[in-house]
């Protein structure tokens, strides 16, 4: 029984340090995702408020959304451990 309890306390890589850091990592990830969402909302709000022609405004909103989603996906992959921090993903 003690062996199961000890194994449940370990992190993804089997080290106890990762389990302790994971809570602060998830909180940091949540804060960064909220900031990304606010920035995307602000870009969308500014483009809708200013008199920008329709194709240009739509392109700006789509580009902002794509960049925000890519950053969010990379941050989530880094927090899960599938991508090393600072890794640049390039097509092969």
Secondary structure, DSSP 8 states (H G I E B T S, - for coil): -HHHHHHHHS-TTS-HHHHHHHHHHHHHHHHHHHHHHHHHHHHHHHHHHTT--HHHHHHHHHHHHHHHHHHHHHHHHHHHTSS-TT------
